[in-house]
Amino acid sequence: MASKALIRTRRTPPVTLGPLLTAARERTGLSRRRASVAAGMNRHYLSAVEAGTRTPSRAAAERLADVLELTDQERAELYAAAVTDAGHSHPARAHSPA
């Protein structure tokens, strides 16, 4: 029997999230390319998050927060927007203890 894939609904991030991340990236002096490499993600994905067309997973949000040196308030906004059922945070990718 084939397993059913978990399906999630794509969510739109708050309109303030993209500008917040862009401003933080510019504040740190990082190009989009350097920020994406440091955060371990594709440059086009970071561009889409900054443009407000993609919502980051919790794991991606945590990496971005560290790379962009977000303040506590900025981190809270980013984490509130992040989804827990996407990317490396997706339940299907959860590793069970060995």
N, CA, C and O atoms as CSV, one atom per row, in Angstrom:
chain,resi,resn,atom,element,x,y,z
A,1,MET,N,N,0.838,-1.170,0.000
A,1,MET,CA,C,0.000,0.000,0.000
A,1,MET,C,C,0.887,1.238,0.000
A,1,MET,O,O,1.796,1.354,0.822
A,2,ALA,N,N,0.630,2.142,-0.900
A,2,ALA,CA,C,1.417,3.374,-0.993
A,2,ALA,C,C,0.994,4.337,0.108
A,2,ALA,O,O,-0.187,4.450,0.435
A,3,SER,N,N,1.979,5.027,0.673
A,3,SER,CA,C,1.649,5.985,1.721
A,3,SER,C,C,1.111,7.265,1.097
A,3,SER,O,O,1.513,7.666,0.005
A,4,LYS,N,N,0.208,7.882,1.811
A,4,LYS,CA,C,-0.355,9.139,1.333
A,4,LYS,C,C,0.578,10.273,1.721
A,4,LYS,O,O,1.073,10.327,2.847
A,5,ALA,N,N,0.811,11.169,0.789
A,5,ALA,CA,C,1.643,12.334,1.069
A,5,ALA,C,C,0.864,13.321,1.929
A,5,ALA,O,O,-0.344,13.497,1.767
A,6,LEU,N,N,1.576,13.949,2.832
A,6,LEU,CA,C,0.948,14.984,3.637
A,6,LEU,C,C,0.772,16.216,2.759
A,6,LEU,O,O,1.706,16.643,2.079
A,7,ILE,N,N,-0.407,16.773,2.777
A,7,ILE,CA,C,-0.697,17.937,1.954
A,7,ILE,C,C,-0.904,19.134,2.864
A,7,ILE,O,O,-1.587,19.038,3.884
A,8,ARG,N,N,-0.325,20.236,2.503
A,8,ARG,CA,C,-0.506,21.447,3.285
A,8,ARG,C,C,-0.985,22.559,2.372
A,8,ARG,O,O,-0.814,22.503,1.154
A,9,THR,N,N,-1.570,23.542,2.962
A,9,THR,CA,C,-2.036,24.697,2.226
A,9,THR,C,C,-0.948,25.754,2.259
A,9,THR,O,O,-0.422,26.077,3.324
A,10,ARG,N,N,-0.610,26.293,1.096
A,10,ARG,CA,C,0.402,27.349,1.054
A,10,ARG,C,C,-0.164,28.591,1.723
A,10,ARG,O,O,-1.302,28.989,1.472
A,11,ARG,N,N,0.642,29.187,2.568
A,11,ARG,CA,C,0.202,30.371,3.290
A,11,ARG,C,C,0.962,31.607,2.833
A,11,ARG,O,O,2.136,31.526,2.470
A,12,THR,N,N,0.305,32.716,2.853
A,12,THR,CA,C,0.923,33.984,2.485
A,12,THR,C,C,1.441,34.655,3.753
A,12,THR,O,O,0.710,34.767,4.738
A,13,PRO,N,N,2.690,35.098,3.736
A,13,PRO,CA,C,3.239,35.744,4.935
A,13,PRO,C,C,2.649,37.139,5.126
A,13,PRO,O,O,2.081,37.704,4.192
A,14,PRO,N,N,2.779,37.692,6.320
A,14,PRO,CA,C,2.326,39.065,6.554
A,14,PRO,C,C,3.070,40.026,5.617
A,14,PRO,O,O,4.237,39.797,5.296
A,15,VAL,N,N,2.410,41.081,5.187
A,15,VAL,CA,C,3.025,42.016,4.234
A,15,VAL,C,C,4.258,42.703,4.804
A,15,VAL,O,O,5.085,43.206,4.044
A,16,THR,N,N,4.396,42.733,6.104
A,16,THR,CA,C,5.548,43.392,6.728
A,16,THR,C,C,6.797,42.509,6.780
A,16,THR,O,O,7.897,42.999,7.034
A,17,LEU,N,N,6.625,41.216,6.542
A,17,LEU,CA,C,7.755,40.301,6.704
A,17,LEU,C,C,8.850,40.523,5.673
A,17,LEU,O,O,10.024,40.603,6.036
A,18,GLY,N,N,8.501,40.622,4.415
A,18,GLY,CA,C,9.505,40.822,3.363
A,18,GLY,C,C,10.350,42.061,3.582
A,18,GLY,O,O,11.579,41.983,3.567
A,19,PRO,N,N,9.700,43.220,3.787
A,19,PRO,CA,C,10.482,44.430,4.034
A,19,PRO,C,C,11.352,44.330,5.300
A,19,PRO,O,O,12.459,44.868,5.332
A,20,LEU,N,N,10.863,43.657,6.322
A,20,LEU,CA,C,11.637,43.465,7.547
A,20,LEU,C,C,12.920,42.700,7.235
A,20,LEU,O,O,14.002,43.091,7.672
A,21,LEU,N,N,12.797,41.610,6.479
A,21,LEU,CA,C,13.965,40.787,6.156
A,21,LEU,C,C,14.922,41.520,5.221
A,21,LEU,O,O,16.139,41.439,5.385
A,22,THR,N,N,14.373,42.233,4.245
A,22,THR,CA,C,15.229,42.997,3.332
A,22,THR,C,C,16.018,44.048,4.092
A,22,THR,O,O,17.222,44.194,3.883
A,23,ALA,N,N,15.342,44.788,4.981
A,23,ALA,CA,C,16.018,45.818,5.766
A,23,ALA,C,C,17.094,45.208,6.659
A,23,ALA,O,O,18.180,45.771,6.792
A,24,ALA,N,N,16.804,44.071,7.265
A,24,ALA,CA,C,17.783,43.406,8.133
A,24,ALA,C,C,18.987,42.938,7.317
A,24,ALA,O,O,20.129,43.073,7.757
A,25,ARG,N,N,18.737,42.395,6.141
A,25,ARG,CA,C,19.838,41.930,5.290
A,25,ARG,C,C,20.706,43.108,4.880
A,25,ARG,O,O,21.934,43.022,4.920
A,26,GLU,N,N,20.080,44.196,4.489
A,26,GLU,CA,C,20.841,45.376,4.089
A,26,GLU,C,C,21.598,45.972,5.282
A,26,GLU,O,O,22.711,46.473,5.127
A,27,ARG,N,N,20.997,45.915,6.452
A,27,ARG,CA,C,21.632,46.420,7.674
A,27,ARG,C,C,22.918,45.639,7.984
A,27,ARG,O,O,23.897,46.206,8.468
A,28,THR,N,N,22.898,44.342,7.700
A,28,THR,CA,C,24.083,43.519,7.956
A,28,THR,C,C,25.118,43.638,6.843
A,28,THR,O,O,26.237,43.143,6.973
A,29,GLY,N,N,24.738,44.297,5.745
A,29,GLY,CA,C,25.672,44.478,4.642
A,29,GLY,C,C,25.817,43.261,3.745
A,29,GLY,O,O,26.771,43.163,2.973
A,30,LEU,N,N,24.879,42.339,3.844
A,30,LEU,CA,C,24.954,41.118,3.035
A,30,LEU,C,C,24.155,41.261,1.748
A,30,LEU,O,O,23.063,41.828,1.733
A,31,SER,N,N,24.720,40.740,0.680
A,31,SER,CA,C,23.943,40.636,-0.557
A,31,SER,C,C,22.959,39.489,-0.373
A,31,SER,O,O,23.105,38.683,0.546
A,32,ARG,N,N,21.973,39.413,-1.232
A,32,ARG,CA,C,21.015,38.313,-1.146
A,32,ARG,C,C,21.750,36.980,-1.325
A,32,ARG,O,O,21.444,36.001,-0.645
A,33,ARG,N,N,22.700,36.952,-2.227
A,33,ARG,CA,C,23.456,35.721,-2.479
A,33,ARG,C,C,24.233,35.287,-1.236
A,33,ARG,O,O,24.166,34.125,-0.835
A,34,ARG,N,N,24.962,36.211,-0.632
A,34,ARG,CA,C,25.764,35.867,0.553
A,34,ARG,C,C,24.873,35.462,1.732
A,34,ARG,O,O,25.196,34.534,2.473
A,35,ALA,N,N,23.767,36.157,1.892
A,35,ALA,CA,C,22.843,35.809,2.982
A,35,ALA,C,C,22.252,34.425,2.766
A,35,ALA,O,O,22.135,33.642,3.708
A,36,SER,N,N,21.883,34.124,1.534
A,36,SER,CA,C,21.276,32.817,1.264
A,36,SER,C,C,22.287,31.690,1.452
A,36,SER,O,O,21.943,30.633,1.980
A,37,VAL,N,N,23.511,31.903,1.031
A,37,VAL,CA,C,24.554,30.884,1.219
A,37,VAL,C,C,24.792,30.665,2.713
A,37,VAL,O,O,24.867,29.527,3.174
A,38,ALA,N,N,24.911,31.759,3.462
A,38,ALA,CA,C,25.157,31.650,4.901
A,38,ALA,C,C,24.005,30.954,5.620
A,38,ALA,O,O,24.216,30.265,6.618
A,39,ALA,N,N,22.774,31.138,5.106
A,39,ALA,CA,C,21.599,30.518,5.728
A,39,ALA,C,C,21.323,29.122,5.165
A,39,ALA,O,O,20.401,28.444,5.617
A,40,GLY,N,N,22.112,28.695,4.189
A,40,GLY,CA,C,21.943,27.358,3.631
A,40,GLY,C,C,20.682,27.208,2.793
A,40,GLY,O,O,20.020,26.171,2.825
A,41,MET,N,N,20.359,28.258,2.043
A,41,MET,CA,C,19.160,28.186,1.205
A,41,MET,C,C,19.448,28.774,-0.168
A,41,MET,O,O,20.445,29.467,-0.370
A,42,ASN,N,N,18.571,28.488,-1.089
A,42,ASN,CA,C,18.686,28.973,-2.451
A,42,ASN,C,C,18.422,30.475,-2.491
A,42,ASN,O,O,17.530,30.973,-1.804
A,43,ARG,N,N,19.195,31.190,-3.294
A,43,ARG,CA,C,19.037,32.638,-3.428
A,43,ARG,C,C,17.643,33.005,-3.910
A,43,ARG,O,O,17.083,34.011,-3.477
A,44,HIS,N,N,17.079,32.200,-4.800
A,44,HIS,CA,C,15.742,32.477,-5.327
A,44,HIS,C,C,14.677,32.290,-4.250
A,44,HIS,O,O,13.663,32.989,-4.243
A,45,TYR,N,N,14.908,31.359,-3.354
A,45,TYR,CA,C,13.977,31.158,-2.247
A,45,TYR,C,C,13.992,32.374,-1.330
A,45,TYR,O,O,12.934,32.869,-0.942
A,46,LEU,N,N,15.186,32.863,-0.979
A,46,LEU,CA,C,15.285,34.052,-0.141
A,46,LEU,C,C,14.632,35.242,-0.832
A,46,LEU,O,O,13.951,36.040,-0.188
A,47,SER,N,N,14.833,35.360,-2.120
A,47,SER,CA,C,14.205,36.438,-2.884
A,47,SER,C,C,12.687,36.353,-2.785
A,47,SER,O,O,12.017,37.371,-2.610
A,48,ALA,N,N,12.146,35.150,-2.895
A,48,ALA,CA,C,10.693,34.960,-2.809
A,48,ALA,C,C,10.170,35.270,-1.401
A,48,ALA,O,O,9.076,35.813,-1.253
A,49,VAL,N,N,10.941,34.929,-0.381
A,49,VAL,CA,C,10.533,35.251,0.995
A,49,VAL,C,C,10.521,36.766,1.173
A,49,VAL,O,O,9.586,37.322,1.748
A,50,GLU,N,N,11.564,37.433,0.677
A,50,GLU,CA,C,11.617,38.888,0.784
A,50,GLU,C,C,10.507,39.557,-0.032
A,50,GLU,O,O,10.015,40.621,0.344
A,51,ALA,N,N,10.116,38.939,-1.141
A,51,ALA,CA,C,9.053,39.497,-1.991
A,51,ALA,C,C,7.658,39.207,-1.430
A,51,ALA,O,O,6.669,39.774,-1.893
A,52,GLY,N,N,7.585,38.322,-0.431
A,52,GLY,CA,C,6.301,38.005,0.170
A,52,GLY,C,C,5.505,36.945,-0.569
A,52,GLY,O,O,4.302,36.805,-0.352
A,53,THR,N,N,6.170,36.195,-1.445
A,53,THR,CA,C,5.469,35.137,-2.169
A,53,THR,C,C,5.698,33.758,-1.575
A,53,THR,O,O,5.047,32.795,-1.979
A,54,ARG,N,N,6.610,33.651,-0.628
A,54,ARG,CA,C,6.863,32.379,0.064
A,54,ARG,C,C,6.922,32.635,1.558
A,54,ARG,O,O,7.364,33.692,2.007
A,55,THR,N,N,6.471,31.652,2.315
A,55,THR,CA,C,6.528,31.710,3.766
A,55,THR,C,C,7.599,30.729,4.226
A,55,THR,O,O,7.544,29.555,3.860
A,56,PRO,N,N,8.561,31.170,5.010
A,56,PRO,CA,C,9.631,30.260,5.412
A,56,PRO,C,C,9.164,29.214,6.418
A,56,PRO,O,O,8.241,29.444,7.199
A,57,SER,N,N,9.821,28.069,6.378
A,57,SER,CA,C,9.604,27.061,7.413
A,57,SER,C,C,10.241,27.568,8.698
A,57,SER,O,O,11.020,28.520,8.677
A,58,ARG,N,N,9.915,26.942,9.796
A,58,ARG,CA,C,10.508,27.340,11.082
A,58,ARG,C,C,12.028,27.177,11.026
A,58,ARG,O,O,12.765,28.032,11.516
A,59,ALA,N,N,12.491,26.080,10.431
A,59,ALA,CA,C,13.934,25.833,10.339
A,59,ALA,C,C,14.618,26.919,9.510
A,59,ALA,O,O,15.678,27.411,9.898
A,60,ALA,N,N,14.031,27.297,8.383
A,60,ALA,CA,C,14.600,28.354,7.541
A,60,ALA,C,C,14.564,29.688,8.277
A,60,ALA,O,O,15.505,30.477,8.183
A,61,ALA,N,N,13.488,29.942,9.004
A,61,ALA,CA,C,13.356,31.186,9.759
A,61,ALA,C,C,14.450,31.293,10.819
A,61,ALA,O,O,15.019,32.367,11.012
A,62,GLU,N,N,14.744,30.209,11.496
A,62,GLU,CA,C,15.782,30.218,12.525
A,62,GLU,C,C,17.150,30.505,11.922
A,62,GLU,O,O,17.939,31.261,12.490
A,63,ARG,N,N,17.429,29.897,10.763
A,63,ARG,CA,C,18.713,30.150,10.101
A,63,ARG,C,C,18.803,31.600,9.639
A,63,ARG,O,O,19.839,32.245,9.806
A,64,LEU,N,N,17.717,32.114,9.057
A,64,LEU,CA,C,17.701,33.508,8.606
A,64,LEU,C,C,17.884,34.471,9.776
A,64,LEU,O,O,18.639,35.438,9.675
A,65,ALA,N,N,17.207,34.212,10.863
A,65,ALA,CA,C,17.298,35.087,12.037
A,65,ALA,C,C,18.736,35.201,12.523
A,65,ALA,O,O,19.187,36.284,12.895
A,66,ASP,N,N,19.449,34.091,12.520
A,66,ASP,CA,C,20.846,34.105,12.960
A,66,ASP,C,C,21.735,34.856,11.971
A,66,ASP,O,O,22.535,35.703,12.367
A,67,VAL,N,N,21.592,34.544,10.690
A,67,VAL,CA,C,22.422,35.169,9.659
A,67,VAL,C,C,22.167,36.672,9.579
A,67,VAL,O,O,23.103,37.457,9.427
A,68,LEU,N,N,20.905,37.068,9.680
A,68,LEU,CA,C,20.551,38.480,9.547
A,68,LEU,C,C,20.653,39.249,10.866
A,68,LEU,O,O,20.378,40.447,10.923
A,69,GLU,N,N,21.052,38.538,11.927
A,69,GLU,CA,C,21.235,39.155,13.238
A,69,GLU,C,C,19.993,39.944,13.660
A,69,GLU,O,O,20.077,41.108,14.051
A,70,LEU,N,N,18.843,39.278,13.568
A,70,LEU,CA,C,17.581,39.936,13.889
A,70,LEU,C,C,17.482,40.256,15.380
A,70,LEU,O,O,18.018,39.540,16.226
A,71,THR,N,N,16.790,41.338,15.671
A,71,THR,CA,C,16.514,41.696,17.068
A,71,THR,C,C,15.481,40.705,17.613
A,71,THR,O,O,14.891,39.935,16.855
A,72,ASP,N,N,15.272,40.733,18.909
A,72,ASP,CA,C,14.274,39.849,19.508
A,72,ASP,C,C,12.887,40.105,18.916
A,72,ASP,O,O,12.144,39.164,18.640
A,73,GLN,N,N,12.544,41.368,18.723
A,73,GLN,CA,C,11.239,41.706,18.156
A,73,GLN,C,C,11.120,41.210,16.709
A,73,GLN,O,O,10.078,40.684,16.318
A,74,GLU,N,N,12.182,41.378,15.919
A,74,GLU,CA,C,12.168,40.905,14.535
A,74,GLU,C,C,12.073,39.383,14.485
A,74,GLU,O,O,11.347,38.829,13.659
A,75,ARG,N,N,12.803,38.710,15.368
A,75,ARG,CA,C,12.732,37.248,15.433
A,75,ARG,C,C,11.312,36.790,15.758
A,75,ARG,O,O,10.806,35.841,15.160
A,76,ALA,N,N,10.679,37.468,16.705
A,76,ALA,CA,C,9.317,37.098,17.094
A,76,ALA,C,C,8.371,37.220,15.907
A,76,ALA,O,O,7.521,36.355,15.696
A,77,GLU,N,N,8.516,38.291,15.132
A,77,GLU,CA,C,7.655,38.469,13.951
A,77,GLU,C,C,7.921,37.388,12.903
A,77,GLU,O,O,6.989,36.836,12.317
A,78,LEU,N,N,9.188,37.096,12.677
A,78,LEU,CA,C,9.549,36.065,11.704
A,78,LEU,C,C,9.053,34.693,12.151
A,78,LEU,O,O,8.467,33.961,11.353
A,79,TYR,N,N,9.277,34.338,13.408
A,79,TYR,CA,C,8.849,33.032,13.909
A,79,TYR,C,C,7.328,32.892,13.909
A,79,TYR,O,O,6.801,31.802,13.687
A,80,ALA,N,N,6.633,33.986,14.157
A,80,ALA,CA,C,5.169,33.940,14.140
A,80,ALA,C,C,4.645,33.663,12.734
A,80,ALA,O,O,3.598,33.037,12.571
A,81,ALA,N,N,5.369,34.126,11.724
A,81,ALA,CA,C,4.943,33.916,10.341
A,81,ALA,C,C,5.367,32.551,9.803
A,81,ALA,O,O,4.740,32.020,8.886
A,82,ALA,N,N,6.428,31.986,10.371
A,82,ALA,CA,C,6.977,30.717,9.870
A,82,ALA,C,C,5.976,29.576,10.029
A,82,ALA,O,O,5.131,29.573,10.924
A,83,VAL,N,N,6.105,28.620,9.135
A,83,VAL,CA,C,5.221,27.456,9.179
A,83,VAL,C,C,5.997,26.244,9.675
A,83,VAL,O,O,7.198,26.117,9.438
A,84,THR,N,N,5.295,25.364,10.360
A,84,THR,CA,C,5.957,24.197,10.946
A,84,THR,C,C,5.740,22.927,10.124
A,84,THR,O,O,6.178,21.845,10.515
A,85,ASP,N,N,5.067,23.066,8.994
A,85,ASP,CA,C,4.804,21.878,8.180
A,85,ASP,C,C,5.338,22.056,6.764
A,85,ASP,O,O,4.705,21.640,5.794
A,86,ALA,N,N,6.516,22.682,6.654
A,86,ALA,CA,C,7.128,22.901,5.347
A,86,ALA,C,C,8.629,22.688,5.436
A,86,ALA,O,O,9.211,22.741,6.519
A,87,GLY,N,N,9.246,22.448,4.295
A,87,GLY,CA,C,10.691,22.305,4.229
A,87,GLY,C,C,11.214,21.269,5.211
A,87,GLY,O,O,10.638,20.191,5.359
A,88,HIS,N,N,12.304,21.603,5.875
A,88,HIS,CA,C,12.901,20.670,6.830
A,88,HIS,C,C,12.035,20.489,8.067
A,88,HIS,O,O,12.255,19.564,8.850
A,89,SER,N,N,11.046,21.370,8.251
A,89,SER,CA,C,10.131,21.259,9.383
A,89,SER,C,C,8.939,20.357,9.069
A,89,SER,O,O,8.125,20.084,9.951
A,90,HIS,N,N,8.828,19.895,7.835
A,90,HIS,CA,C,7.675,19.087,7.433
A,90,HIS,C,C,7.664,17.776,8.216
A,90,HIS,O,O,8.701,17.124,8.342
A,91,PRO,N,N,6.507,17.385,8.741
A,91,PRO,CA,C,6.417,16.138,9.537
A,91,PRO,C,C,6.929,14.904,8.799
A,91,PRO,O,O,7.443,13.982,9.432
A,92,ALA,N,N,6.799,14.869,7.493
A,92,ALA,CA,C,7.268,13.711,6.743
A,92,ALA,C,C,8.790,13.587,6.773
A,92,ALA,O,O,9.334,12.513,6.513
A,93,ARG,N,N,9.466,14.672,7.088
A,93,ARG,CA,C,10.923,14.662,7.161
A,93,ARG,C,C,11.429,14.424,8.572
A,93,ARG,O,O,12.636,14.342,8.800
A,94,ALA,N,N,10.520,14.316,9.506
A,94,ALA,CA,C,10.906,14.093,10.901
A,94,ALA,C,C,11.626,12.759,11.013
A,94,ALA,O,O,11.192,11.751,10.457
A,95,HIS,N,N,12.703,12.774,11.723
A,95,HIS,CA,C,13.470,11.549,11.912
A,95,HIS,C,C,13.037,10.888,13.213
A,95,HIS,O,O,12.988,11.532,14.262
A,96,SER,N,N,12.732,9.636,13.139
A,96,SER,CA,C,12.391,8.927,14.366
A,96,SER,C,C,13.668,8.479,15.033
A,96,SER,O,O,14.651,8.187,14.352
A,97,PRO,N,N,13.676,8.418,16.355
A,97,PRO,CA,C,14.882,7.996,17.082
A,97,PRO,C,C,15.299,6.581,16.679
A,97,PRO,O,O,14.463,5.698,16.490
A,98,ALA,N,N,16.576,6.398,16.557
A,98,ALA,CA,C,17.098,5.087,16.135
A,98,ALA,C,C,17.123,4.112,17.266
A,98,ALA,O,O,17.533,2.965,17.083
